[in-house]
Amino acid sequence: MVEHKFTVGNEERQRLRINHRATTGKATIIVNGKSIATVDGRALRAISHVVDSITVSFTIGEKEKHKVNIRIRGAFWNHFEAYSDNEIVYRS
């Protein structure tokens, strides 16, 4: 399992973690220790050499709100991009 960690926010810091299993392609998105989404990697398999992707969008924070978009590409690849308020905050 591969784990990606990053934070979002200045005053109210939110800790995000993505756990990814290369054998199954399953990715779990965790915010401040709570799982908010699980993506099944079988849906992300490349078809005819075209890379499929999925974007998970959510809002975090109470006083300092941020819209977060996490883009996951490929079933067995570790390619993630995270955007907070349309600015990239993490890429692997």
N, CA and C of each residue as an Amber inpcrd file, in Angstrom:
protein
   276
   0.8400000  -1.1720000   0.0000000   0.0000000   0.0000000   0.0000000
   0.8880000   1.2390000   0.0000000   0.4870000   2.2120000  -0.7930000
   1.1860000   3.4910000  -0.8780000   0.3100000   4.5330000  -0.1920000
   0.9510000   5.4230000   0.5650000   0.2030000   6.4460000   1.2790000
   0.7110000   7.8180000   0.8580000  -0.2120000   8.6960000   0.4990000
   0.1120000  10.0740000   0.1180000  -0.4930000  10.9860000   1.1780000
   0.2900000  11.9500000   1.6960000  -0.1910000  12.8670000   2.7290000
   0.0670000  14.3070000   2.3150000  -0.8940000  15.1850000   2.6250000
  -0.7120000  16.6160000   2.3960000  -1.7280000  17.3670000   3.2370000
  -1.5400000  18.6720000   3.3740000  -2.4570000  19.5000000   4.1620000
  -3.0530000  20.5880000   3.2790000  -4.2230000  21.0650000   3.7060000
  -4.9290000  22.1350000   3.0090000  -5.3330000  23.1620000   4.0520000
  -5.1580000  24.4280000   3.7340000  -5.5850000  25.5030000   4.6280000
  -4.4190000  26.1810000   5.3110000  -4.6670000  27.3840000   5.8000000
  -3.6390000  28.1570000   6.5050000  -3.9370000  28.2240000   7.9960000
  -5.0600000  28.8130000   8.3550000  -5.4190000  28.9440000   9.7710000
  -6.0340000  27.6490000  10.2940000  -6.9170000  27.0840000   9.5380000
  -7.5780000  25.8290000   9.9160000  -7.0270000  24.7290000   9.0090000
  -5.9740000  24.0620000   9.4580000  -5.2800000  23.0800000   8.6250000
  -6.0290000  21.7560000   8.6300000  -6.2460000  21.2290000   7.4260000
  -6.9190000  19.9410000   7.2470000  -5.8830000  18.9360000   6.7370000
  -5.7760000  17.7860000   7.3890000  -4.8340000  16.7500000   6.9770000
  -5.5490000  15.7490000   6.0740000  -5.0470000  15.6010000   4.8650000
  -5.6110000  14.6480000   3.9090000  -4.6190000  13.5320000   3.6630000
  -5.1600000  12.3350000   3.4820000  -4.3330000  11.1580000   3.2220000
  -5.0330000  10.3030000   2.1850000  -4.2750000   9.8030000   1.2310000
  -4.8070000   8.8900000   0.2220000  -4.0610000   7.5770000   0.3750000
  -4.7880000   6.5060000   0.6760000  -4.2080000   5.1660000   0.7430000
  -4.5400000   4.4620000  -0.5620000  -3.5060000   3.9320000  -1.2120000
  -3.7050000   3.3060000  -2.5200000  -3.0840000   1.9170000  -2.5180000
  -3.8610000   0.9130000  -2.9060000  -3.3700000  -0.4580000  -3.0230000
  -3.0890000  -0.7450000  -4.4930000  -1.8210000  -0.9970000  -4.8050000
  -1.4250000  -1.2250000  -6.1940000  -1.9790000  -2.5320000  -6.7410000
  -2.2110000  -3.5300000  -5.8800000  -2.6910000  -4.8250000  -6.3610000
  -4.1430000  -4.7740000  -6.8000000  -4.9610000  -3.9730000  -6.1430000
  -6.3800000  -3.8950000  -6.4840000  -6.7530000  -2.5890000  -7.1590000
  -5.9320000  -1.5440000  -6.9920000  -6.2490000  -0.2360000  -7.5400000
  -7.1800000   0.5720000  -6.6710000  -7.5820000   0.0310000  -5.5190000
  -8.5130000   0.7280000  -4.6290000  -7.8140000   1.8890000  -3.9380000
  -8.4540000   3.0500000  -3.9200000  -7.9110000   4.2450000  -3.2650000
  -8.9370000   4.7610000  -2.2600000  -8.4600000   5.0680000  -1.0530000
  -9.3210000   5.6040000  -0.0050000  -8.8490000   7.0070000   0.3370000
  -9.7840000   7.9700000   0.3880000  -9.4670000   9.3600000   0.7380000
  -9.8980000   9.5840000   2.1770000  -8.9430000  10.0360000   3.0120000
  -9.1830000  10.2260000   4.4400000  -8.8900000  11.6780000   4.7890000
  -9.8480000  12.3350000   5.4620000  -9.6780000  13.7250000   5.8930000
  -9.7440000  13.7490000   7.4130000  -8.6760000  14.2370000   8.0480000
  -8.5890000  14.3240000   9.5090000  -8.9530000  13.0070000  10.1930000
  -8.5050000  11.9070000   9.6370000  -8.7140000  10.5950000  10.2390000
 -10.0250000   9.9240000   9.9020000 -10.9010000  10.5760000   9.1230000
 -12.1940000  10.0030000   8.7530000 -12.2330000   9.7150000   7.2600000
 -12.5970000   8.5000000   6.9050000 -12.7010000   8.1200000   5.4980000
 -13.9060000   8.8070000   4.8740000 -13.6900000   9.5010000   3.7390000
 -14.8060000  10.1880000   3.0910000 -15.1720000   9.5720000   1.7450000
 -14.2250000   8.8270000   1.1300000 -14.5220000   8.2270000  -0.1710000
 -13.5730000   7.0670000  -0.4350000 -14.0990000   6.0490000  -1.1190000
 -13.2900000   4.9330000  -1.5860000 -13.5710000   4.7450000  -3.0610000
 -12.5050000   4.6650000  -3.8500000 -12.6290000   4.5140000  -5.2920000
 -12.1200000   3.1370000  -5.6650000 -12.9370000   2.3790000  -6.3850000
 -12.5610000   1.0470000  -6.8330000 -11.7220000   1.1720000  -8.0920000
 -10.5180000   0.6410000  -8.0740000  -9.5930000   0.7700000  -9.1890000
 -10.0320000   0.0800000 -10.4570000 -10.9140000  -0.9100000 -10.3700000
 -11.3550000  -1.5990000 -11.5800000 -12.0430000  -0.6480000 -12.5420000
 -12.6540000   0.3890000 -12.0320000 -13.3280000   1.3580000 -12.8950000
 -12.3420000   2.2650000 -13.6090000 -11.0660000   2.2290000 -13.1990000
 -10.0680000   3.1380000 -13.7640000  -9.1070000   2.4420000 -14.7140000
  -9.3770000   1.2170000 -15.0930000  -8.4750000   0.4970000 -15.9890000
  -8.4390000   1.1570000 -17.3620000  -7.2620000   1.1610000 -17.9120000
  -7.1100000   1.7530000 -19.2500000  -7.7590000   0.8500000 -20.2950000
  -8.5250000   1.4490000 -21.1840000  -9.1850000   0.7200000 -22.2630000
  -8.5970000   1.2320000 -23.5660000  -8.0870000   0.3260000 -24.3840000
  -7.4920000   0.6870000 -25.6740000  -6.3940000   1.7330000 -25.5200000
  -5.5640000   1.5770000 -24.4960000  -4.4240000   2.4630000 -24.2380000
  -4.8420000   3.8910000 -23.9080000  -6.0680000   4.0910000 -23.4990000
  -6.5380000   5.4030000 -23.0730000  -6.5940000   5.3970000 -21.5490000
  -6.0230000   6.3970000 -20.9050000  -6.0110000   6.4480000 -19.4500000
  -7.3240000   7.0290000 -18.9630000  -8.0140000   6.2620000 -18.1410000
  -9.2520000   6.7390000 -17.5450000  -8.9270000   7.4340000 -16.2320000
  -9.7940000   8.3180000 -15.8080000  -9.5730000   9.0120000 -14.5380000
 -10.9100000   9.3250000 -13.8900000 -10.8350000   9.6560000 -12.6130000
 -12.0160000  10.0550000 -11.8640000 -11.6160000  11.2250000 -10.9790000
 -12.5510000  12.1440000 -10.7490000 -12.3160000  13.2740000  -9.8620000
 -13.3200000  13.2190000  -8.7210000 -12.8060000  13.2980000  -7.5020000
 -13.6430000  13.3220000  -6.3060000 -13.6010000  14.7450000  -5.7760000
 -14.7760000  15.3760000  -5.6120000 -14.8670000  16.7630000  -5.1520000
 -15.5860000  16.8180000  -3.8150000 -15.0870000  17.6690000  -2.9170000
 -15.7230000  17.8510000  -1.6260000 -15.2510000  19.1690000  -1.0220000
 -15.9570000  19.6510000  -0.0080000 -15.6050000  20.8800000   0.6990000
 -15.1950000  20.5120000   2.1130000 -14.0960000  21.0990000   2.5940000
 -13.6300000  20.8290000   3.9520000 -13.4560000  22.1390000   4.7020000
 -13.4530000  22.0380000   6.0340000 -13.2540000  23.1970000   6.8990000
 -14.5670000  23.7440000   7.4080000 -14.4970000  24.3770000   8.5800000
 -15.6850000  24.9990000   9.1640000 -15.6040000  26.5180000   9.0550000
 -14.5210000  27.1050000   9.5570000 -14.3400000  28.5560000   9.4620000
 -13.6540000  28.9350000   8.1610000 -12.6730000  28.1360000   7.7780000
 -11.9100000  28.3670000   6.5510000 -12.2600000  27.2370000   5.5660000
 -13.2440000  27.4770000   4.7190000 -13.7190000  26.4430000   3.7980000
 -12.8740000  26.4040000   2.5300000 -12.6360000  25.1780000   2.0560000
 -11.8810000  24.9700000   0.8250000 -12.5740000  23.9070000  -0.0110000
 -12.6940000  24.1850000  -1.2990000 -13.2070000  23.1820000  -2.2280000
 -12.0130000  22.3770000  -2.7220000 -12.0600000  21.0620000  -2.5000000
 -10.9520000  20.1820000  -2.8470000 -11.3930000  19.2520000  -3.9680000
 -10.5660000  19.1270000  -4.9870000 -10.7730000  18.1750000  -6.0810000
  -9.5600000  17.2560000  -6.1120000  -9.7990000  15.9590000  -6.0430000
  -8.7230000  14.9860000  -6.1350000  -8.9520000  14.1630000  -7.3860000
  -7.9650000  14.1780000  -8.2740000  -8.0500000  13.4410000  -9.5340000
  -7.1830000  12.2000000  -9.4240000  -7.7750000  11.0450000  -9.7070000
  -7.0770000   9.7650000  -9.6370000  -7.0430000   9.1900000 -11.0390000
  -5.8330000   8.8090000 -11.4890000  -5.6830000   8.2810000 -12.8520000
  -5.1320000   6.8740000 -12.8130000  -5.6830000   6.0070000 -13.6420000
  -5.1460000   4.6660000 -13.8440000  -5.4210000   3.7200000 -12.7040000
  -5.7020000   2.4680000 -13.0280000  -6.0670000   1.4760000 -12.0210000
  -4.9140000   1.1300000 -11.1100000  -3.7520000   0.8990000 -11.6430000
  -2.6510000   0.4120000 -10.8360000  -1.4980000   1.3950000 -10.7790000
  -1.7470000   2.6450000 -11.1250000  -0.7340000   3.6760000 -11.0740000
  -0.9270000   4.4910000  -9.8190000   0.1220000   5.1300000  -9.3890000
   0.0400000   6.0180000  -8.2330000   0.0330000   7.4620000  -8.7000000
  -0.9210000   7.8210000  -9.5330000  -0.9690000   9.1910000 -10.0300000
  -2.1720000   9.8990000  -9.4230000  -1.8960000  10.8720000  -8.5730000
  -2.9350000  11.6530000  -7.9210000  -2.6040000  13.1240000  -8.0820000
  -3.6330000  13.9200000  -8.2630000  -3.4880000  15.3720000  -8.2600000
  -4.5560000  15.9190000  -7.3370000  -4.1630000  16.8260000  -6.4480000
  -5.1200000  17.4340000  -5.5280000  -5.1080000  18.9390000  -5.7240000
  -6.2960000  19.5040000  -5.8490000  -6.4720000  20.9380000  -6.0300000
  -7.3100000  21.4850000  -4.8850000  -6.9020000  22.6140000  -4.3420000
  -7.6790000  23.3100000  -3.3300000  -7.9940000  24.6820000  -3.8920000
  -9.2700000  24.9770000  -4.0280000  -9.7110000  26.2440000  -4.5990000
  -9.0260000  26.5090000  -5.9370000  -8.9850000  25.4770000  -6.7920000
  -8.4350000  25.5040000  -8.1580000  -6.9320000  25.7300000  -8.2290000
  -6.2000000  25.5700000  -7.1200000  -4.7450000  25.6430000  -7.1290000
  -4.2040000  24.2830000  -6.7230000  -3.2140000  23.7960000  -7.4590000
  -2.6700000  22.4730000  -7.1700000  -1.9200000  22.5120000  -5.8310000
  -2.2080000  21.5220000  -4.9710000  -1.5440000  21.4450000  -3.6790000
  -0.7370000  20.1550000  -3.5310000  -0.9940000  19.1610000  -4.4120000
  -0.2550000  17.9070000  -4.3420000  -0.3140000  17.2000000  -5.6810000
   0.8150000  16.5950000  -6.0540000   0.8680000  15.7980000  -7.2780000
   1.8470000  14.6520000  -7.0500000   1.4510000  13.4650000  -7.5080000
   2.3800000  12.3320000  -7.4220000   2.4500000  11.6440000  -8.7620000
